[in-house]
């Protein structure tokens, strides 16, 4: 079992940057493909980005390509999401989980708010 704690969210202006972190506990983190997901008010949770166990393969939602970068440090049991050129439509609660996500893997998430 992997337990996850997200942090790093906040309020920024359009064009700003944030770096989200997700610290995992559990022995299977380094072997797991990890993902970032987000849920905006009134919308369903959606995939944002994923990274394979070694960090050598990454996937992104089309609307964040070129702006967001997912990375991981297995020695720290941590996965990151660097978000640049933020837009108001990026406003959401951001979660990490395995990819595909486990129903029991959702944490509290971290709020990202982008003002116009």
C-alpha positions, -999 to 999 in steps of 0.1 A, spaced: 0 0 0 12 35 -8 0 65 11 4 100 -4 6 135 9 5 165 -16 18 200 -9 29 231 -27 -3 246 -39 -13 283 -35 -27 314 -52 -8 328 -81 -14 353 -110 -18 342 -146 16 334 -159 30 324 -125 46 292 -114 42 266 -87 59 234 -78 38 206 -63 53 178 -43 39 144 -34 56 123 -7 48 86 -6 51 61 21 52 24 13 77 0 -2 61 0 -37 66 36 -46 98 32 -67 81 4 -87 50 24 -95 40 46 -123 28 78 -106 4 105 -118 -9 139 -111 -47 145 -114 -69 175 -108 -105 184 -100 -119 218 -107 -152 229 -91 -182 213 -106 -161 190 -128 -148 154 -127 -113 146 -117 -90 144 -147 -56 132 -156 -28 158 -158 6 139 -161 22 106 -154 58 93 -150 70 57 -151 90 40 -124 124 51 -137 114 86 -147 123 79 -183 88 80 -197 63 108 -191 28 116 -204 8 148 -203 -27 161 -209 -26 181 -241 -35 214 -225 -5 213 -201 22 201 -225 51 225 -227 40 242 -194 40 214 -168 69 190 -160 65 158 -139 96 143 -122 104 120 -94 132 112 -70 128 76 -59 154 79 -31 131 106 -15 98 87 -23 87 120 -40 71 130 -72 69 166 -84 49 187 -108 65 219 -119 38 242 -133 48 272 -154 27 298 -174 -3 290 -152 -37 299 -165 -70 305 -147 -83 272 -162 -56 254 -142 -74 262 -110 -82 230 -93 -74 207 -64 -44 186 -75 -39 151 -64 -12 124 -69 -19 87 -71 -6 57 -90 -14 56 -127 -39 41 -132 -52 55 -99 -62 33 -70 -95 41 -54 -79 40 -20 -50 61 -30 -66 96 -30 -52 120 -4 -64 155 5 -48 171 -25 -34 206 -27 -54 237 -39 -40 256 -69 -57 289 -77 -48 311 -106 -61 346 -108 -67 365 -140 
